[in-house]
Amino acid sequence: MEKIYSRLAQKFTRAYSNLPIKIRDEIVAVVNGEPISWKIAYAEITNGTELGERILKTLKKLGIID
């Protein structure tokens, strides 16, 4: 699972770094009923939290990262 998480985290980071700064405040997904902005997703994913893992799974499911 760690290898998959790492690969998805890298893809997310690449996508995030290419976003215009104003877009980073926008909602990218809803996880556990909570809206998640690009900035929140970045913080959770780079810190390796459990929520970050759920965010990555959701983004993959939505086709935002593959």
NULODO-735066 format. One line per 3 residues: number of its first residue (from 0); for each residue x, y, z of N, C-alpha, C. Coordinates in steps of 0.001 Angstrom, whole numbers, m for minus. Each point is the difference from the previous one (the first is absolute). Layout:
N
NUM> X,Y,Z,X,Y,Z,X,Y,Z ~ ...
//
This chain:
66
0> 818,m1191,0,m818,1191,0,867,1263,0 ~ 1111,m47,693,906,1153,90,489,430,m1380 ~ 293,m964,m858,488,305,m1348,m1088,707,m813
3> m1232,m471,105,m1122,618,m714,m223,1406,542 ~ 16,172,1313,m180,1313,625,1069,963,m494 ~ 1234,m460,m26,1118,839,m425,m164,437,m1459
6> m407,m917,m853,m185,318,m1420,m1123,1000,m181 ~ m1116,m216,674,m1128,923,m97,356,1365,593 ~ 740,9,1097,415,1260,620,892,793,m949
9> 874,m677,m715,865,680,m971,m826,606,m1129 ~ m975,m751,m485,m857,505,m1070,m821,1192,483 ~ m501,m81,1221,m750,1116,563,888,1233,103
12> 1195,m160,529,913,1124,179,332,660,m1336 ~ 181,m808,m1024,255,529,m1342,m1194,828,m483 ~ m1203,m540,176,m1205,714,m427,m163,1289,811
15> 211,m77,1296,m149,1157,886,971,1112,m385 ~ 1232,m359,m293,1009,1016,m322,m298,723,m1309 ~ m798,m616,m867,m356,629,m1269,m1288,817,69
18> m665,m14,1142,m1239,761,151,290,1493,189 ~ m838,852,m590,110,1425,337,m294,184,1489 ~ 658,941,631,m116,194,1442,m1451,235,424
21> m773,748,m765,m1396,284,367,m854,m1268,29 ~ 325,m975,m814,m774,m1248,m74,225,m862,1243 ~ 1106,151,665,358,m847,1140,m958,133,1184
24> m772,1071,41,m992,172,1068,m1320,m685,m326 ~ m156,m466,m1230,m1255,m616,m425,m114,m1440,496 ~ m1239,m452,121,m274,m1367,445,362,m972,m1120
27> 742,m1034,360,382,m1014,m978,m759,m1307,224 ~ m434,m232,1229,m703,m1252,313,m765,157,1314 ~ m893,m937,230,m693,m93,1286,356,m1361,588
30> 573,24,1183,426,m1225,675,m671,m40,1366 ~ m699,m1087,271,m737,m151,1264,m967,1160,227 ~ m598,475,m1075,m971,1078,113,597,1389,164
33> 1311,96,m10,689,1280,171,624,451,m1319 ~ m223,1261,m390,641,512,m1215,1500,166,228 ~ 782,m417,m970,1456,55,96,532,875,m1132
36> 706,1067,371,615,865,m1011,1336,m612,m428 ~ 520,524,m1069,1316,m454,m460,1047,222,1089 ~ m66,1142,694,976,313,1057,m80,m991,1161
39> m1215,m314,421,m164,m978,1084,507,m1359,m451 ~ m356,m379,m1219,456,m1285,m534,1526,m57,m7 ~ 628,1069,m443,1468,37,m50,600,m189,1389
42> m531,723,981,528,m108,1365,m169,m1411,547 ~ m1171,m581,m180,m255,m1342,533,846,m1061,m701 ~ 111,121,m1308,758,m997,m779,1487,104,295
45> 559,1214,20,1441,133,255,367,m384,1433 ~ m953,89,917,266,m422,1387,m286,m1483,219 ~ m493,m678,m1032,m212,m1442,85,m1087,m419,976
48> m1029,818,152,m1055,m320,956,m978,m1030,m577 ~ m804,m540,877,m1044,m943,m407,m1005,707,m926 ~ m322,1250,335,m884,777,m859,636,209,m1372
51> 1297,227,m27,711,157,m1271,m141,m1226,m879 ~ 60,m1165,605,m173,m1250,m745,m1420,m100,m562 ~ m983,373,811,m1392,m26,m476,m212,1012,m1130
54> 646,1155,116,m99,1012,m1053,574,m548,m1303 ~ 1163,m634,80,611,m579,m1206,m910,m1046,m641 ~ m594,m848,815,m907,m1022,m527,m1189,654,m704
57> m529,1063,596,m1132,702,m596,405,663,m1316 ~ 1152,648,m22,468,659,m1223,247,m1010,m1118 ~ 489,m1164,377,201,m1063,m998,m1347,m467,m544
60> m955,m213,896,m1328,m443,m392,m674,1022,m928 ~ 238,1282,261,m587,1065,m813,736,208,m1335 ~ 1166,m636,m134,779,137,m1228,845,1253,m41
63> 165,668,1135,831,1202,59,1477,m375,m40 ~ 339,m1096,639,1332,m599,m135,m217,m1483,m342 ~ 987,m587,m633,m150,m1423,m343,1212,m810,381
//
